[in-house]
Structure formats: structure tokens, C-alpha cells
Amino acid sequence: MRPPDGARTLRLARPAARSFPDRPASLTGVELKFMTQFLAAFGAEPDHERYARGGGNNFTAMTRELLDSLDRPPAAADRVLLAYHLPDMSVVEVAGCYLAEYYPGKPEVFSVSGQGVGAPFTALRILDRTHTAGGLREGAVFVLDQSTLPYFDPDAHAEPHGDSAVLLRTDNAEGDDPGAVMELDLLDERVTGPGAALTLLLGDGHEQGQEPRARIVVGRTLAELLDPEPLTGHDLIVGAPDRLCTSAWAALAEHWSPDRYTVVADYDPHSGRLFRAGLRPGAAS
């Protein structure tokens, strides 16, 4: 899964992460009309009580606040992706349009969903392949979790389940400090059971080229399936249990160590797919 010799290597800066306080909302107006018509196709009606228990933060508000919290404005981007499991609570205010206007460089903006917690990994793969082909200078992935929906979702039943966002951003500018970034060394997605997933995570490291004691960051859904006994003594970081797509990536942002090989992983129990991303120190190349 390494890029061929001479190919461009995607470099990532430290992710930015933010959680959001609850802003309870009522299902009214265009959203009510849309969800009523949508759920009617499945013989269901909107659950107003469930909706009111949600965090009430839409994608535009979360991306705006996350960007406003950065130390410096983002660089011009060629491509910006939104990665999520639960769709935006807003059907009028489109986050992609906001980001297309916000970012310098007039980037292409689109979404990756329908893969559960695997969406951020696929979004990174898109950036990586575009960069390898020479079509990407800088790009970004916004990983989004929102908890406001008028129907039951089996992956969002945990209580409490909060709203959060993570920004994964490239840093490919020449002359930047290579010790402050990490290089995307591995992107892997495969069908496997929880037992085999543990073997892949705790292997000797020769497949990825990392040291045997690489740091491992796992998201909530993978952590729920792993037997803690074999993990004793390993440098394991477990993402927050009240997050979905952002669980592993927010933990990576908090425990960013650009001088160590790091594996970020999560698991979609519905498709039985393990998703992994290997990050090596930027100064290694």
C-alpha cells in the first residue's frame, strides 16, 4: 500500500478537533417537511422527542466554529471533503457551499458517507490518490458527527452522543518543518473479523515498515470489539465512546506525536471492514 518510488507523499499537519455544546432544536419548517416525506417512504413518522434530544449543531455551524478556532487561516485548497455517518440536520444551509466560499483557491467540495466510521479513511484515500497523480497541492477533510435526527440509528444509540468535528489538513508546502508533520504511509481497508483485526493492529510492523511498538489509535466501534487482555502493555489510545466518525481522529489530534509511527484504525461492524491509516514521521523521508 506504499506509494511507488518517486511518487508524491501526502503530508498531514496536526488535526484540529472541537466538540460543541448542545443547542436543542425543534423539528420545524423545511426540515420537518423534508423528513416527513423521507420517512413516509419507509412507513415511519418523525420522532420529535428524539430530535429534541440531539445536540442541535449543523455542519455549517461546526465547520465555521472549527475554522474560527485555528491559529491561522487555512491555505488555499484544491479539494475539500466532508466525511460523516449521520447526515446534516439542515437541508437548507449547505456546508459544502460555505466551505467553497470560505477557502481560498476555489476548491472542489463534496461529501463521503454511507460507510459508517470508514468515511474519513475513504476521504483521505481520495486526497492521497489525487495528490499522487499530481492533481492536489493542498486539501482538507472535515470529519463530522452530529446527533440530531428524528429516527433511530443503530450506530448513534449511545448516551450521551455529542456533536464534534475534526479537520484533517495537508501540509505539503516545501520549506515547512518536516518534524511537525506526518506522512501518510498506509491506507488499508479489508473485510475481517474482530479477532483478525487485533492481529493486524498488533503485528510485528513489517507490513507498514514501522517499529513493533507503534502507537495505535482506535475509534469507538473498534474499541468495543477488542479484547483488552492482548492490548496490555501496548501504546494504545482509545477514542471517545460518545463519538462515531470523529472518535479516532479527535484522539489523534489530542495525542499527536509526529516523531512516532502511528496507526489510526476503526471498524464498521455492518460491513465487517477494518479501516487503517499509517502515519510515519515527516522527517523520515
SVG drawing of the C-alpha trace seen along z (x, -y; Angstrom):
<svg xmlns="http://www.w3.org/2000/svg" viewBox="-46 -33 60 47">
<polyline fill="none" stroke="black" stroke-width="0.4" points="0.0,0.0 3.0,-2.3 3.2,-4.8 5.6,-3.8 9.1,-5.1 9.3,-8.7 5.6,-9.3 4.4,-12.3 3.8,-11.5 0.8,-13.2 1.8,-15.1 -0.6,-15.9 -0.4,-18.6 -1.8,-18.1 -5.5,-17.7 -7.8,-20.3 -10.7,-19.0 -13.6,-20.6 -16.7,-19.4 -19.9,-21.5 -22.3,-22.2 -25.9,-21.2 -28.2,-23.6 -31.6,-21.7 -33.7,-22.3 -37.3,-21.6 -38.1,-19.9 -40.0,-22.5 -40.2,-24.3 -38.4,-22.8 -36.6,-20.2 -39.9,-18.9 -41.4,-18.7 -38.4,-17.0 -38.1,-14.4 -41.8,-13.7 -41.7,-12.9 -38.5,-11.0 -39.6,-8.8 -43.1,-8.2 -41.3,-6.2 -40.3,-3.7 -43.7,-3.7 -42.4,-5.9 -43.0,-9.3 -40.6,-11.8 -39.7,-11.2 -39.9,-14.7 -38.7,-13.7 -35.6,-12.0 -34.9,-15.0 -35.1,-17.4 -32.6,-15.3 -30.0,-15.9 -27.1,-18.4 -28.6,-20.8 -25.4,-21.7 -25.5,-21.6 -22.5,-21.0 -22.1,-24.7 -22.0,-25.9 -19.5,-23.3 -17.1,-23.8 -17.4,-27.6 -16.5,-27.4 -13.7,-24.9 -12.1,-27.1 -12.5,-30.2 -10.6,-28.4 -7.5,-27.8 -4.3,-29.7 -4.0,-30.8 -6.4,-30.7 -6.2,-27.6 -4.1,-27.7 -5.6,-27.7 -7.0,-24.2 -7.7,-22.2 -10.2,-19.8 -12.2,-19.8 -14.2,-16.8 -16.9,-16.3 -16.9,-12.8 -19.7,-11.6 -22.2,-8.9 -25.3,-10.8 -26.4,-13.4 -26.6,-17.1 -29.6,-18.1 -30.0,-21.1 -31.4,-20.6 -31.2,-24.3 -27.9,-25.5 -25.3,-23.6 -21.9,-23.2 -20.2,-22.4 -21.2,-25.7 -20.0,-27.6 -16.6,-25.8 -16.3,-26.5 -16.7,-30.2 -14.5,-30.2 -11.4,-28.5 -9.1,-30.4 -8.3,-28.6 -11.9,-27.8 -11.7,-24.1 -13.8,-21.3 -16.0,-20.3 -18.0,-17.1 -19.0,-14.5 -18.2,-10.9 -20.8,-9.0 -22.6,-5.6 -19.5,-3.8 -20.0,-4.4 -16.8,-5.2 -14.9,-4.3 -15.8,-7.6 -12.8,-9.6 -10.4,-6.9 -12.0,-6.9 -11.9,-10.7 -8.1,-10.6 -7.7,-8.0 -9.3,-10.4 -6.9,-13.1 -3.9,-10.8 -4.7,-9.4 -5.3,-12.9 -2.0,-14.1 -0.1,-11.1 -1.5,-11.8 -0.3,-15.4 -3.8,-17.0 -3.6,-18.2 -1.4,-20.7 -3.3,-21.2 -6.6,-19.6 -8.7,-19.0 -11.2,-16.6 -13.8,-17.7 -14.9,-14.7 -18.3,-15.4 -20.6,-13.9 -24.0,-15.4 -26.6,-13.8 -29.9,-15.5 -32.1,-13.1 -35.8,-12.2 -35.3,-8.4 -33.4,-5.6 -29.9,-4.9 -28.2,-1.7 -24.8,-3.4 -26.0,-6.5 -27.8,-5.0 -25.1,-5.6 -25.9,-8.0 -24.7,-10.7 -23.9,-11.1 -22.4,-14.5 -21.6,-16.8 -18.0,-17.1 -15.8,-18.0 -12.2,-17.2 -10.2,-18.9 -7.6,-16.8 -5.4,-19.1 -2.5,-18.6 0.8,-20.4 2.7,-19.9 4.4,-23.3 8.1,-23.0 10.3,-24.5 7.9,-23.7 9.4,-21.9 9.3,-18.2 9.3,-17.3 5.9,-19.0 4.1,-16.9 3.4,-13.2 3.4,-11.4 0.6,-9.1 2.3,-5.8 -0.6,-3.3 -4.3,-3.3 -5.8,0.1 -9.4,1.4 -10.3,5.0 -13.1,7.4 -12.1,9.2 -13.4,10.3 -12.6,8.6 -10.0,11.3 -8.1,10.8 -8.4,7.1 -6.5,7.4 -3.8,9.4 -3.4,6.8 -3.1,4.0 -0.6,5.8 1.5,7.4 5.3,7.0 5.0,3.9 7.0,5.2 4.0,4.7 3.9,1.0 7.6,0.5 7.0,-0.8 8.6,0.1 6.9,3.0 5.7,0.6 3.9,-1.8 1.3,-4.0 -2.2,-2.7 -5.2,-5.0 -8.6,-3.3 -12.1,-4.6 -15.1,-3.7 -16.6,-1.0 -13.3,0.9 -12.6,0.5 -15.9,2.0 -14.9,5.2 -11.4,5.6 -10.4,8.0 -8.4,5.7 -6.2,8.6 -3.8,8.8 -3.6,5.0 -1.9,4.7 1.5,3.1 0.9,1.6 0.8,-2.1 -3.0,-2.1 -5.2,-5.2 -8.9,-4.8 -11.2,-7.4 -14.2,-8.9 -17.1,-6.5 -19.7,-9.1 -18.4,-9.8 -18.6,-7.9 -16.6,-9.1 -14.6,-11.6 -13.7,-9.2 -10.3,-8.0 -9.4,-11.3 -10.1,-13.5 -7.9,-11.2 -5.2,-11.5 -5.4,-15.3 -5.2,-15.2 -2.2,-12.8 -0.4,-14.0 3.2,-12.7 4.9,-13.5 8.1,-11.7 6.5,-8.3 4.9,-5.9 1.1,-5.9 -1.7,-3.7 -5.2,-5.1 -7.9,-2.4 -11.7,-1.9 -14.2,0.9 -17.5,0.9 -19.5,3.8 -22.1,3.8 -19.8,4.5 -17.1,6.2 -14.4,3.9 -11.3,2.8 -10.0,-0.7 -6.4,-1.7 -4.2,-4.6 -0.5,-4.5 1.4,-7.8 5.2,-8.0 7.3,-10.9 7.6,-13.5 11.4,-13.8 11.7,-10.1 11.6,-10.6"/>
</svg>
